[in-house]
Amino acid sequence: MVKLSLRLTKKSTNYKIFNALVTVAILYGIAKVGAIAKELVVAWRFGTLDEMDAFLIAFLVPSFVINVVAGSFNTAFMPTYIRVRKQEGDEASQRLLSSVMIWGVAISAVTAVIVIVTSHFYLPVLASGFSQDKLNRARELLVMISPVIVFSGISTIWSAVLNAGERFALASLTPAATPVVTIILLLTVGINWGIYSLALGIVLGTAIEIIILGTAIKRERKRIDLKWYGFDDNFIQVAKQYVPMVAGAFLMSSTTLVDQSMAAMLEPGSVAALNYGNKLVAFTISLGTMALGTAILPYFSNMIADNDWIGVRHTLKTYTVLVLLATIPVVIVMVHFSGPLVSLIYQRGAFTESDTRLVSVIQVMYALQIPFYMMATLFIRLLSSMNYNYILMLSAVISLPLDIVLNYLLMRYMGVAGIALSTSLVYVISCGFLAIMSCKLMWRAGN
């Protein structure tokens, strides 16, 4: 029986994690609803017009860079920040925050400049079918959007500071600012400004997110100063964890590009079917992993800073069981009702009954990954808290070629559905690898 692992008293760490998880899930869910509303307004306003094509191509590289470069700051910074705050005091943690802020802004700014300067080389490749006017518009939109790379780096670091102080609510709800601002601009100046109102909405929205987060940090009596304190041991520790996080994120993000490019080798419509089949699964995973990963990282970091390995093991066992109890029914529902779900969501207009049959099979194949993806999030956060991010990079190094090989083998027998099954199998294997490494390193640290 697992009853002792599932007993959540109000004073226990596991209860605090559960409370944070529910808070993040609800508020992040609200932010996601705002994002969906924005997509509906964008579809109503622009449909499949040429200017929408230009925007999507313009946003492709900045969004990839944000996920890889800015998104890696959180897990690289937070464990060291919590350890320094607990063991060396608030002033030492403030110095670390200031140095990381300068470093983060510098990396994000340099990356943004590179994205703009090199756009003359990669945009014609990404948009090979565009006319010159359409390509020029895409380049203008890219330049307009690029500040978001810097803003996202700042907001990621400040969100990490709030989450480290167990202030989860505001950091989870703040992303709703961008879709709200974007919708307002689309409905007001969108008629005159066209697609540029969408780009401006994203830029202004992320800027407002920074203002909200910065105000909250000041209320926590944290200084927001850009003062460099040198390459001390704490800063070097963050930098050492950041490099493998970026490499791992780059490789894992590349699997999506690989899947889509290999789907393009199959019959027409395979790429679209693969994307439709992943929408609902991706939404479920995104909501779950954001809530779980955000809630559990600071608590793992705190327990490890206190050398509380008994607590770490208990929390890991408890939430492994809870993840399985929560996700297995979701998978069963998605598998059993995949056809009706796809039909309800998509089957209208040009989306035919045969499309529904294909996409429902793809959705089933993708849904199989959900428990393993969620459990992998637990191990990823544990390894990050232990400053073993190189293990995550190693996992990504294994996953990318494995994904290519499995894609090739399974698509020969199952078509595009084989690519979806390949993705699920990769996460099963990756989860097993991360579990073995986590338990091994945890046992070694606790003895």
N, C-alpha and C positions, 0 to 999 in steps of 0.2 A: 504493500500500500504506500501511497505517496502523501497521506494526509498531513504529516508533519511538514512536508515541503510546501503545502498549499495553505497552511494556516497563516493568515495575514492579520496580525494584531496591529492596532493603530499606532503603536510606538515602534514597530519593526521597520527595518530598512526596506523589506519587501513590500510592505504596505505603502511606504512613501513612494517607491518606484511605481507601484500600481496606480496610485493617485496621480502621479506625474504623467504616467502613460495615458490615462483616461483624459486628463486635461489637454495634453498635446494632441491626442487623436481628435477630440471634439473641436478645438480651436483651429488646428491645421485643416480639419475637414471643412470648417467654415471658409477658410482661405481658399481651399480647393473649389468650393462651390462658387466663390467669387471668380476664380479663374475660368470655370466652365461658363459662367454668365458672360464673361468677357469674350470667350470664343464664339458664343452664340451671336453677340453683337457684331463681332468682326465678320462672321459668316454672313449676317444680314447686310452689313454695310459693303463688303467687298466681294463676297462670293469667291469665284475662281478667276477674277479679273487679273490682267497682267501685273498690275501693281502689287497684288497679293503674292504672286509668284516672286516678284522682286524682293519683297519684304522677307519671305521665308528663306530665300537663298542668302540674303544679307544677314539674317539672324542665326544662320546655321553654325558658322564658325564661332562667333561670340558666345553662343549658348554652350557649345562644346568646351570652350576655354573656361567659362564660368564653372561648369561642372568639375573640370579637372583641376584648374589652378585655384580658384576661390573656394570651391567646395572642400578642398583638402585641408584648409587652415583649421577647421573645427577640431578634428580628431588629432591633428598634430600638436595643437596648442593646449587644449583643455587639460589633459592629464598632468602635464608639467606645471601648468598654472595652478592647479589645485594642490599639487604636492608642495610647490614653493609657498603658497599662501598658508598651508597648514604647518610646514616645518620651518619656514624662514620669516613668516610674518607678512602683513599687508604691504609694507613698503617695498619689500623685495618683489612681491607679486605685481605691484604697480610698475616697478622698473621693467619687469619682463613684459608686461602689457604694452608699455610705451615703445620698447624696442621692437616688439613683434608688429605693432601698428605701423611703424616706419618701414619695416621690412615688407609687410604685407602690401602697403600702398605702393611701394617701389616695384615689387614684383608685378602687381596688377597693372600699374601704369605702363611699365616696359612692355608687358604682354599686349596691352591695348594698342600701343604704338606699333608693335610688330604686326598685329592683326590688320591695322590700317595700311601700313607701308607695303606689306606683301600682298594686299588684296588684288593688285594688278596682275599677280601671277596665278592665284588660285581661283578667283571669281570666274574668269573665263572658262576654267575647267569645270567648276561646279555648275555653271550656267551655260553650257556649250550651245544650247539651243536658243539662247536669248538674242534678240536684236541688239544693236549697239545702244540705242536709246534705253532699252530695258536694262541692259547691263550697267549703264551709267547711273540709272536710278537705284539699282541695287547697291552700287558703290556709295552713293550719297547716303542711303539709308544705313549702310554699315558704319560709316563715319559718325552718323548721328547716334547710333546705338552704342558704340564702343565705350563711352563712359560708364556704362552699366557694369563692365568688367571690374573697374576700380570700386564702384559703389558696392558691388556684391562681395568683394574681398573685405571691405570694411564691415558690412553688415554681418558677415559670417563670423568675424572675430568678436564683434560686440554681442552677438547672439550667444556665442560660446561663454562669454563672461557672465551674462545673465543666467544661462543654464547652469554654470558652475556654482552660482549662488542659489540654485534651486528656484529661480524665477522663470518658470517655463511658460507661463500664460502669454505674456506680452511677446516674447520671441516667436511663439507659435502663431499668433494672430497677426503680427505685423506684415507678413507677406500679402495679406489681403489688400494692403494699401495700393499696390501696383495695379491690380485689375480694376479697383474702384476708380482710381484716377484715370485710367485708360478709357473706361466706359464713359466717364463724364466728358472727356475730350472728344471721343468719337461722336457722342450725341450733341455736342455743342459746336465745335469747330471742324468736325470731321468732314462736313460738306464742302467747306472751302479749302481745307488743308489736305484732304485725301489721306493717302497712306502715311503721310508724315505725322499725322495726328496720332496714329498708332505707335510709331517710334517714339514720339515725344512723350506719350503716356507712360511708356515703359521706363524711360529715363527719369521723368519727374516722379513716378511712383517709387522707384528704388531710392531716389534722393529723399523722399518723405520717409521711407522706411529707416534710413540712416538717422534722420532727425528724431524720430520716435525712439529708436534704440539708444541714441546718444543721450536723450533726456532721461530715459530710464536708468542708464548707467550713472549719470550725475546724481540721481536720487539715491543710488546705492553708495554714494560718497567715493566714487572712483574718478580719478582725474583722467581727462581726455587730452593728453599732451603728447606731442610728437618730439620726444627727446631721446636721443640715442645713448644707451648706456654700455655699448661695446659688446664684444663677443665673449660674454661670460659663459660659465658652464650651463646655466639654465637656458640661455638663448641657443647655444649650440645643440642642446638636447632637442629643442623644438625643431630646429633646422634639420637635424638628423632624421627626425620622424617625418618631416614634411616631404623630403625627397622621395622616399619609397611610396608614400601616399599618392603623390602626383603620378609616379610611374604606374602604380597599380590602377589608379582611376583612369589613366589614359588607355591602358590595355583593356580594361573591362568595358570602357565606353566604345572601344574599337570593335567589340564583338557585335554590337548592334549594326555598325556599318558593314561588317563582314556578312552578317545574316541577310541584310537587305541586298547586298551585291550578289550573293549566291542565289537569293530568291529571284533576282532579275535574270538568272541563267535559265529559269524554268519558263513555263508557258505564260503568255501575257496575263496580267492581273494578279500574279503571285505576290508581288511586293505589296500591293494594296491589301490583299487578303491576309498576309502576314501581319500587317499593321492593325487591321481591324480585329484580328483574332487576339491581339495582345492588349488592346485598349482596356478592357475590364480587368484583366489580370494585373496589368501594370498599375492601374488605379488602386486596386486592393493592396498590392505590395507596397506601393508608395506611401499610402496612408499608414499601413502597419509598421513598416520599417522606420518611417520618420518618427512615429510615436515611441516605438520601442527603443530605437537607437538614441534618440534625444533624451529619453527619461533615464536610461540605464547607465550611460557613459559617465556622468558625474558621480554616481554612487559607486560604480566600480572603481573609479579613480580615487575617491575618498577612502574606500576600504583598503585599496592597495597602498595608499600613502600611509595608512595606519598599520600596515602589515596584518590586516585582518583576513587571513586566507580561509579561515573557517567560514566567515561571512560570505566571502566571494564564492566558495564552493556551494554553499547553501542557496545563495541567490541564483547562481547558474543552474542548479538542479531545479529550483522552483520554477523559473521562467522557461526552462526547456519544456517542462511538463505543461505549463500554461499555454505556451505557443502551440504545442501539439493539440491540446484540447480545443484551442480556438480556431486553428487553421484546418484541421482534418474535416470538420463539418462543412467549412466553406468550400473545400475542394470537392466534397461529395455533391453539394448543391450545384456547383459550377459544372461538374461532369454530367450529372443527371439531367439538368435543365439547360444545358448549353444551347441546344437548338432553339427552344422557345426564347431564351434570353437574346440570342443574336437576332432572331426574327423580330422581337419587340423593339430592339434598339435600332436596327439598321434596315430591315426589309421594307423598303418603299422606293418608289421611283426607279432608278437604274440598278438598285441593289435587288437582285432576283432571288428566287427560291434556291437555285443551284449555288449562288453565292453564299446563302445562309448555310447550306449543308457543308460547304468547304470551310467557311470561317468557324463554324461550330466545332468541327474536328480540330482545327488549329487551336481554338480556345481551350479545348480539353487537354491537348498536349502541353500548352503553356501552364495551365492550372496546376499540373502535377508538381511544379517547382515551389509552390507557395510555402508549404511547411519548411522545406529545406532552406529557402531564401531567408525566411524569418529566423530560423535557428542560426543560420550563418551570421545574421546581424548580431546576435548575442556574442558569438565567438569573435567577430570583428571588433566589437566594442571592448571586449575583454583584452584582446591582444593590443589594441591601441592604448588602453589604460596601463598595460604593462610595458609600453614603449617597444613593442615588437612589430612595428608596422612593416618591417621588411618581410615578415611572414605573409602579409597581405599582398605585397608585390610578388612574392614567389607564387602565391595562389593564382594571381592574375596571369603570370608567365605560363603557368601550366594550363589555365583555362582557355586562353586564346587559341593555341594550336589544337587543343582538344576539341574546341567548338568547330574549327574548320574541318577536322577529320570526321567528326560525327555528322556534321552537316552533309559532307560529301557522301558518306555511306548511307545515311538514312533518307536523304532526298532521292536517291536512286530507286528506293522501294516505296516510299510514302509521299513523294512529291514535296510540296511546300510544307505540309504538316510534319515532315521529318525534320525540318529545320527547327520548328517549335519544340518537338520532342528532344532534339539535340540540346537546345538551351536548358530544358529541365534536367536532363542527365548531367550536364556540366555543373549545374548548381547542386545536384545530389553529391557528385564527386567532390566539388569544392567544399561543401558543408562538412563532409567526412574528413577531408584533409585538415580543415580549420579546427574541427572538434578534437582530432588527435593531437595536433600541435598545441592547442589551448590546454588540454588536460596534462600533457607532458610538461609544459612550461609552468603551469600552475602547481603541479606536484613538486617540481624541482624548487620553485620559489618558496613553497610552504614547508620544506624540509631542510 
